[in-house]
């Protein structure tokens, strides 16, 4: 098996084994384009790595924990991180390693190279994996090049690439990756060119930055842009930008630098050079017979073609969800800006709005005013949910980015060990629970109060002591939990919960000791400027992790306010509308409150079709999810569908729910383990479970349908398995 | 039927339909024992059929205990089996078919295994029915679903 094929040796029949990028480069080289000298590691080498080492099956096992099409983006992230770690921890078979070293050494010696993905099917007219697979610039020496080939192979399974394959319904099992190795053309001006503009059929586009192309491709350096006439090349318009940075080679890899003041004033290309780039893109179009998206660089006054691929439909306006998937892949710089906006503007605004909205006492309002408050709360929730998806969730990528850097450098056995380094000293959710535990502790030390509270819980009268105690706890907990409900029944439920908590032996929270040692171990992997960057990245990741707790809590406040107003509306409308009052959406409830004659349409009831076939009933014996909190727990399931289910929670039970929402986390100190339908290592439930050292499995399909309250469960948080022993 | 019941029942039906031979687990004289048998099944999944001569160890075992397990799987003896293969175990009481029941069972069994014609018709062969109480279906390496069959 040849492990390295020079561009000039490639033939048409090699195309499926070298991928579109390598094939296009070899064609361009033969046609006389200036293409840096290079070669390709064909897909057989990838297969010779993942087959004999068992890696291929490990990947497929990871991706088949549940139907691939039903994996959520957060689960994809986690799977991608695990898979990347498999690659980092699995050495190449000796013979393959030796062959790669020797061939690469012979061809490239100590010259710096670019190592890029070239997966078959990667750049076709139907799909573009641009930006989803990894490339590395300025890699030097055979050993380092082989390591980077392995990282490019791993990027076949990056979160973005997986999400894209899910969307295009591409086969996962057959995926393989070839890798291009090319001498580095260290350009002083670089860019891309579209022979046909994605947005304007009669035009071509040229974009250019100072330095290397990387900054333009990953969005950290803004390009100047030239629009030309597609048929004549005549310049229509030049759009200059504020030029601040350039990406250049560092001793190893690349770095973004501030641009010299002199160059800030100058466009990277003069109009003549932009014309030359346009000509080159049109030549490429002629060669391949379709409009091309070409990467180029000027090095030493010579124009090099770095890559050419068809302009895809995707470039003409990405479908909403793919664009969103891609938006999750934020760069470090981008995340810093996002952090500032979230911490400085968005979270304070969210907290303030929740406070403002809570000022109205819905029980005191007349119907028209209640409709107004209900509408305002609904509008606020919709608006903040949008912010949550567009800004808060992408910011969570900070923790992922950190995880990747951590795993690359530290190479830990557990790919999620980095989370221990991110766990903050304090979290809003656990602070709130600490106040609750403190109140339960007071109860534990005061037998008289405990006895009075027990009488009250069982339906007896409260005393001055119990009233004062419960009022104090309610005030202390603030507006965030479903634990504090209006009316006597609400107070009895709170009393019951506190008594349950007081009876439970105080659990030990996992120690945070070792955080300093972990931090040192991580930072010691870097030197000089890199170390400073690593420190900054850690700080950013901690903010990202913390926000996963806080954003949920604050958004939960708005949700709770809406639910309170909707509950009040339902109570008032019940006399007139009967049972459907409880099922109304906010908009319908508003109309019904304002107009006494309004009759909302009945929500459609789900109808079951007539049963056919055998008389059978299915139940689950063992369910598979993701291991989200290490630990092993056995206990009785409490499936939470409603607030009442939560208030009846008993110490030592296992919480089974669709998704832990922030209003629910007060039960966590009572839990023995957590099972959640929603999947992910960095979702709110998993974060809280880790804080309390609880066994946690997330991403269990239909968990609340297949498990019933009262079932005896074993939760294996190491393997992500839930065993249902006895049905309750 | 609930969606989940139907999904699991359909998956079991498809697996039984895709395979011709299963592993019969019996127990006798204090020892477990496994044998390969050709099987067939009722479309309602409530019964599986297999045939054996009465002189076999499996026949004496199942006569002793009256209960068996039958494992049917679609592994291909490749690495991919770990994530691709499904395995199904049916358990329940077993009885020999006689009279009209035997005629009906034989027609189902021979439709699936035409080459067993002479074997099934031999007077020394017992045609047996496993009245399934429940199936255990294992997929995705670790997921286990149970399908209860009403008597």
Interface residues (C-beta under 8 A of the other chain):
Chain A: X54 X56 X57 X60 X61 X63 X64 X65 X66 X173 X611 X612 X613 X614 X615 X616 X617 X618 X619 X620 X621 X622 X623 X624 X702 X705 X706 X719 X721
Chain B: X1 X2 X4 X5 X6 X7 X8 X9 X44 X45 X46 X79 X80 X82 X83 X84 X136 X140 X141 X142 X143 X144 X145 X146 X147 X148 X149 X150
